[in-house]
Amino acid sequence: MRFSITISALLAFGLSGPALAQDEVTTVEPSGEPRPAAQTASGSDAIGRETVVGTLGGDDVGIAIPAFAADRDVSTPANASGTSALGVELARVITNNLRNNGLFKPTGPDSLPRPSFPHITDPQWSTWSSRGAEMLVHGYVRARDDGKLIVGCYLYDMALKDELARSGWVVPPADWRRAAHKCSDLVYARLTGESPFFDSRIAYIAETGPKDNRTKRLAIMDSDGANHRFITTGRATALTPRYSPDYRRLLYLSYVDGNPRIYIYDIGTGQQQLVTQSTNPTFAPRWSPDGKWILYSMAVNGNTDVYRVSAEGGPSVRLTTEPGIDVGGSYSPDGSQIVFESDRSGTQQIYVMNADGSNQRRISFFGGRAATPEWSPRGDQIAFTYIPGDFNIAVMSPNGRNFRKLSNGWQDEAPTWAPNGRIIQFFRTERNSGRTALYQVDLTGENMRRLETPVDASDPAWGPILP
């Protein structure tokens, strides 16, 4: 669901409902004078100091995140206990988001005093400096007369005793967590100089049943695993989901009657569109960056090749013709190139070609096998499954250089990128039980964590930042 991002002068305190209700994205000083969202109060970049802190591999930054204040306690559909209790939940979500990426040392609301509503824009510096915090996140939540919520978020530098960034959002009560993710994104982007990623969603295959007879359903959830929702019933096996660039649709492979079909599922209406079907084995459908084309692989007479078809359906175009197995296919962010896997050299390796299928060349020469390549949203890396024996997650540059292994599991596979190209999600299969789970790791190879799901999970697909 789309909500209006509203930043107004009166984020600063006496907030007026009509001013915040407008669909505008502007950041303003407490005086009401507008300024660009990326500019700090001191006029410098980074965080008011000479260097950007919190970059990958840097020192962890201590951040205090007390409960968001409420001007009055009002019961809402989001939390029957009222806006006061919701302010605690907002701060908890932000704390967990910032803790899980390994760059910060956040202290959450359960061990901090709660600021009063007037102190949101007038921090009591002595309260927080005595706790050793380098950064302070303040916020508030208010219920409007129309039932929507206003959530404000402020980031302060304790050394400078100055505001670094602010934003505010008007959200339907059911979307309160999105405001928490937006605040997390504000803090993350401001302190690292990187693009945000918390306000995004993940699609995956939910697996249940014994390992030799698994039921596989399509599921979606927020980037932190909340707001979980099953999309398909499991009567037909679903595989390899991918969000469309506009977030409105899901592309996936389904076996309805034993034959593979590529479907597009409209998340808003629940309607499905058949793109293409065949009696031949079909694999790994993927969107083009503009959402107009779909790549997939199909085996015909023992030869598997990469094909392209319009997202509206119609005839397919064969892009590879070499003998052997060509599988996968992921577009570069600008849509000009495609990365795929092929065994034409004798073992599974990574190849790159132009979007029309021309200029096919191998880029992986580091020993072992390589599969399931996925181009980073930034365009600077390709993630893939590295198979020297066990299955691991690795990355390399598009020219095949700068190889780095990021995981060390028994069977880690199918990497998918966070929207900012700095974190990779994949699924891990346990050696004996065959159970599967989702994991995340950053580009340092550190900060590995499991993402909890209601049931076993595989084939993850991280979508872009929500509109």
PyMOL commands that set and color helices and strands:
alter all, ss='L'
color gray80, all
select helices_A, chain A and resi 9-12+17-20+83-100+109-111+117-120+125-129+173-192
alter helices_A, ss='H'
color red, helices_A
select strands_A, chain A and resi 27-28+34-35+61-64+104-107+135-143+149-157+162-171+200-208+215-222+229-230+237-243+249-255+260-266+272-277+282-287+293-300+303-310+316-318+326-331+337-342+349-354+361-362+369-375+382-387+392-396+404-405+412-417+423-429+436-442+449-451+456-465
alter strands_A, ss='S'
color yellow, strands_A
deselect
rebuild
show_as cartoon
